[in-house]
């Protein structure tokens, strides 16, 4: 087991999305199970049949319950092995169930990255083009020459160079978006330029963002969520099973039951591998495990650590505020989903996620 590097810093409220190297052991896409697009039927398989260590399950479940989890799902080869719900829904009026919706927080960034790739493959969007092509000049307060350096790809990679010392990193008005460094020369987890990626995609496609999400993603894989405006943010809400569907699509490299959702495999690969030289653990709004170096949100320099040392090196994950997690592990052909309230005392539950994998490893016999 790799030792987690404890970081005693105050981090901001949310992570984005964690890929990387495929392995020869991954189940072929045509051998994976995909649930029907409608209805509640979803094939299951037992932990016993997989020779998992079921004696370790109570400790895993206790850890989840103690840390305010509402939903937990593990898929193997597309089939549900573990599924557990607890607590109450957003209105605190009914038990949290498979039909309860919950917010993804910054885990939704991975949806936005996927939609940008779809918009590009359809010819609507060029991620190497300046953002001003889609939002118009003056979308920031940076000098025009500096603003024009910022591309859509910089939004996807957190390298816009916009000032991160502003009091509100969620504010998307031009007054809040000041020049600090040339695009591509600075990595910082700045939420506002990401949020504007929604508007970039909407303007490029001429389609409402929720409508585009529905037609290009949700209908094709059976998801039934929605984006909601909360203060300056656009936040995705769905059930835990919807999150598992998105994880399964990612595990299958953008193809759902032999139907391509992202046919641009070059984009799919670029999205889930190191995207720039500043933060090795970041793709296009995805965090990458197993890189040995990471700039966490709120920091400006790399730390010698993986994002989740206890997890497999090839893990692909979406991580959001209060422990919204979608982990995709190609080497295990597995998807892990966790939704719930704050998992630990830190603003970002990095330690909780690592502890989850320490216990899950015992179940898997790793």
Protein Blocks (a to p, Z undefined) as FASTA:
>chain_A
ZZdddddddddfbdcdddddddfklccfklpccddfedjbdcdddfklnopafklmmmmm
mmmmmnopabdcddeehiafbdcdedjdfkopaccdfkbccdekjmlmmmmmmmmmmmmm
nopacfkbcfklmnoghiambdfklmmmpcfklmmnopnopafkbfblkbcbfklmccfb
dghiaccddfklmmmmmmmmmmmnopafklmmmmmmmmmnopacddddehjbccddddfk
lmmmmmmmmmnnopaghiafblclmlmmmmmgcfbfklmmbcehiacehkopacdehiab
dcdddfblmbcfkbccdddehhiacdddfklopacddddddfbfbfblfklmmmmmmmmm
mmnoZZ
